[in-house]
């Protein structure tokens, strides 16, 4: 079973709130999950301690079990010092440039 550490969206329209969860990669975004390991509230100021909370013990446990974090969660783990490196996502293919309209 492929395991992901990812975000699930909560909150109301234009007031998002995210939970950091561990789930099967095939499960829907807001569907069934194995464990909730943290939260992220983008509405709070960037210097607020309450903006991002992740249980580092559980995150390291799931990483040791082979869980793959998504891009955003990997950045959170790096900022909190849970992971030492961050994957270079610049090598991902970009969208093709827009074509000019015919006259």
GROMACS elastic network, one bead per residue, 0.5 to 0.9 nm:
[ bonds ]
;  ai    aj funct       b0    kb
    1    24     6  0.67911   500
    1    25     6  0.79573   500
    1    26     6  0.89908   500
    2    23     6  0.85820   500
    2    24     6  0.58876   500
    2    25     6  0.55703   500
    2    26     6  0.79232   500
    2    66     6  0.81681   500
    2    67     6  0.72171   500
    2    68     6  0.81761   500
    3    22     6  0.68569   500
    3    23     6  0.57054   500
    3    25     6  0.54042   500
    3    26     6  0.86981   500
    3    62     6  0.85862   500
    3    65     6  0.87481   500
    3    66     6  0.71336   500
    3    68     6  0.63572   500
    3    69     6  0.86692   500
    4    21     6  0.81712   500
    4    22     6  0.57193   500
    4    23     6  0.54959   500
    4    24     6  0.61314   500
    4    25     6  0.54633   500
    4    66     6  0.87072   500
    4    67     6  0.51457   500
    4    69     6  0.55511   500
    4    70     6  0.70736   500
    5    20     6  0.69293   500
    5    21     6  0.56602   500
    5    23     6  0.65112   500
    5    24     6  0.88342   500
    5    25     6  0.87471   500
    5    37     6  0.89433   500
    5    59     6  0.83798   500
    5    62     6  0.81792   500
    5    63     6  0.85582   500
    5    67     6  0.63624   500
    5    68     6  0.60026   500
    5    70     6  0.63477   500
    5    73     6  0.69851   500
    5    74     6  0.86106   500
    6    19     6  0.82280   500
    6    20     6  0.56696   500
    6    21     6  0.55733   500
    6    22     6  0.64888   500
    6    23     6  0.75675   500
    6    29     6  0.84707   500
    6    68     6  0.86739   500
    6    69     6  0.61242   500
    6    70     6  0.56237   500
    6    71     6  0.86417   500
    6    72     6  0.79132   500
    6    73     6  0.60966   500
    6    74     6  0.89522   500
    7    18     6  0.58606   500
    7    19     6  0.55071   500
    7    21     6  0.60811   500
    7    22     6  0.86762   500
    7    29     6  0.76178   500
    7    30     6  0.85902   500
    7    39     6  0.83763   500
    7    40     6  0.84666   500
    7    70     6  0.83216   500
    7    72     6  0.83269   500
    7    73     6  0.73306   500
    8    17     6  0.83441   500
    8    18     6  0.53642   500
    8    19     6  0.52741   500
    8    20     6  0.66320   500
    8    21     6  0.71042   500
    8    29     6  0.58166   500
    8    30     6  0.53625   500
    8    31     6  0.84599   500
    9    16     6  0.66149   500
    9    17     6  0.58895   500
    9    19     6  0.66966   500
    9    29     6  0.78635   500
    9    30     6  0.67814   500
   10    15     6  0.85595   500
   10    16     6  0.59386   500
   10    18     6  0.56529   500
   10    19     6  0.74948   500
   10    30     6  0.84897   500
   11    14     6  0.82908   500
   11    15     6  0.57891   500
   11    17     6  0.51577   500
   11    18     6  0.79328   500
   12    15     6  0.52118   500
   12    16     6  0.62368   500
   12    17     6  0.82481   500
   13    16     6  0.69601   500
   15    42     6  0.86676   500
   15    43     6  0.70547   500
   16    41     6  0.71507   500
   16    42     6  0.71436   500
   16    43     6  0.73453   500
   17    39     6  0.78107   500
   17    40     6  0.63578   500
   17    42     6  0.68814   500
   17    43     6  0.78432   500
   18    38     6  0.87599   500
   18    39     6  0.57368   500
   18    40     6  0.50508   500
   18    41     6  0.61922   500
   18    42     6  0.82033   500
   19    36     6  0.69081   500
   19    37     6  0.77968   500
   19    38     6  0.58810   500
   19    40     6  0.61168   500
   19    41     6  0.85605   500
   20    35     6  0.88194   500
   20    36     6  0.60204   500
   20    37     6  0.56903   500
   20    39     6  0.52203   500
   20    40     6  0.71345   500
   20    53     6  0.88110   500
   20    54     6  0.74109   500
   20    73     6  0.76528   500
   21    33     6  0.67135   500
   21    34     6  0.73994   500
   21    35     6  0.57176   500
   21    37     6  0.55785   500
   21    38     6  0.69299   500
   21    39     6  0.84500   500
   22    33     6  0.60436   500
   22    34     6  0.55019   500
   22    35     6  0.52696   500
   22    36     6  0.63725   500
   22    37     6  0.72687   500
   22    59     6  0.88237   500
   22    62     6  0.77767   500
   22    67     6  0.78143   500
   22    69     6  0.88424   500
   23    26     6  0.82602   500
   23    27     6  0.68303   500
   23    31     6  0.87688   500
   23    32     6  0.71373   500
   23    34     6  0.51921   500
   23    35     6  0.71692   500
   23    36     6  0.89379   500
   23    67     6  0.88655   500
   24    27     6  0.54496   500
   24    28     6  0.88197   500
   24    32     6  0.82525   500
   24    33     6  0.68468   500
   24    34     6  0.75432   500
   25    28     6  0.81417   500
   27    30     6  0.81914   500
   27    31     6  0.60279   500
   27    32     6  0.64202   500
   27    33     6  0.75479   500
   28    32     6  0.73939   500
   29    32     6  0.84773   500
   30    33     6  0.83691   500
   33    36     6  0.76107   500
   36    39     6  0.82753   500
   37    53     6  0.85158   500
   37    54     6  0.58244   500
   37    55     6  0.55158   500
   37    56     6  0.82784   500
   37    58     6  0.64845   500
   37    59     6  0.68377   500
   38    52     6  0.76570   500
   38    53     6  0.52954   500
   38    55     6  0.59552   500
   38    56     6  0.89999   500
   38    59     6  0.89685   500
   39    50     6  0.88868   500
   39    51     6  0.79552   500
   39    52     6  0.58731   500
   39    53     6  0.53437   500
   39    54     6  0.63994   500
   40    50     6  0.80906   500
   40    51     6  0.56336   500
   40    53     6  0.64747   500
   40    54     6  0.83844   500
   41    44     6  0.60779   500
   41    50     6  0.75877   500
   41    52     6  0.64174   500
   42    45     6  0.76380   500
   42    46     6  0.79780   500
   42    51     6  0.64123   500
   42    52     6  0.82561   500
   43    46     6  0.87682   500
   43    51     6  0.77836   500
   44    47     6  0.83579   500
   44    48     6  0.65641   500
   44    50     6  0.75221   500
   44    51     6  0.56006   500
   45    48     6  0.54152   500
   45    49     6  0.89364   500
   45    50     6  0.89904   500
   45    51     6  0.71172   500
   46    49     6  0.83676   500
   46    51     6  0.69007   500
   47    50     6  0.88750   500
   47    51     6  0.78686   500
   48    51     6  0.55228   500
   48    52     6  0.82618   500
   49    52     6  0.67314   500
   49    53     6  0.77859   500
   50    53     6  0.66046   500
   52    76     6  0.79024   500
   53    56     6  0.89739   500
   53    80     6  0.89866   500
   54    57     6  0.88408   500
   54    58     6  0.84440   500
   54    59     6  0.74299   500
   54    76     6  0.85319   500
   54    77     6  0.80733   500
   54    80     6  0.83058   500
   55    58     6  0.56144   500
   55    59     6  0.62048   500
   55    60     6  0.87733   500
   56    60     6  0.60745   500
   56    61     6  0.84691   500
   56    77     6  0.83856   500
   56    80     6  0.83439   500
   56    81     6  0.88657   500
   56    82     6  0.64109   500
   57    60     6  0.53716   500
   57    61     6  0.62133   500
   57    62     6  0.88061   500
   57    82     6  0.89141   500
   58    62     6  0.61974   500
   58    63     6  0.85291   500
   59    62     6  0.52806   500
   59    63     6  0.61252   500
   59    64     6  0.85790   500
   59    77     6  0.83085   500
   59    82     6  0.76998   500
   60    64     6  0.60661   500
   60    65     6  0.86019   500
   60    82     6  0.69584   500
   60    83     6  0.83117   500
   61    64     6  0.51443   500
   61    65     6  0.63655   500
   61    66     6  0.89827   500
   62    66     6  0.65330   500
   62    67     6  0.55172   500
   62    68     6  0.86262   500
   63    66     6  0.52142   500
   63    68     6  0.68603   500
   63    69     6  0.80854   500
   64    67     6  0.72601   500
   68    74     6  0.86852   500
   69    72     6  0.79454   500
   69    73     6  0.57130   500
   69    74     6  0.54263   500
   69    77     6  0.87846   500
   70    73     6  0.53112   500
   70    74     6  0.59114   500
   70    75     6  0.86483   500
   71    74     6  0.51498   500
   71    75     6  0.64114   500
   71    76     6  0.88794   500
   71    86     6  0.89119   500
   71    87     6  0.80852   500
   71    89     6  0.79653   500
   72    75     6  0.52077   500
   72    76     6  0.64837   500
   72    77     6  0.88509   500
   73    77     6  0.61690   500
   73    78     6  0.85380   500
   74    77     6  0.50818   500
   74    78     6  0.61399   500
   74    79     6  0.86424   500
   74    83     6  0.78678   500
   74    86     6  0.68043   500
   74    87     6  0.80549   500
   75    78     6  0.50638   500
   75    79     6  0.61838   500
   75    80     6  0.86593   500
   75    86     6  0.69768   500
   75    87     6  0.89946   500
   76    79     6  0.51502   500
   76    80     6  0.62491   500
   76    81     6  0.86328   500
   76    82     6  0.86707   500
   77    80     6  0.51700   500
   77    81     6  0.61625   500
   77    82     6  0.50968   500
   77    83     6  0.57506   500
   77    84     6  0.87174   500
   77    86     6  0.89772   500
   78    81     6  0.50546   500
   78    82     6  0.58765   500
   78    83     6  0.50248   500
   78    84     6  0.63219   500
   78    85     6  0.68147   500
   78    86     6  0.66397   500
   79    82     6  0.77252   500
   79    83     6  0.83409   500
   80    83     6  0.79553   500
   81    84     6  0.65262   500
   83    86     6  0.75051   500
   86    89     6  0.89133   500
   87    90     6  0.89661   500
   88    91     6  0.68042   500
   88    92     6  0.86832   500
   89    92     6  0.56667   500
   90    93     6  0.80892   500
   90    94     6  0.88738   500
   91    94     6  0.85827   500
   93    96     6  0.88889   500
   94    97     6  0.87319   500
   95    98     6  0.86339   500
   96    99     6  0.86818   500
   99   102     6  0.89530   500
  100   103     6  0.89382   500
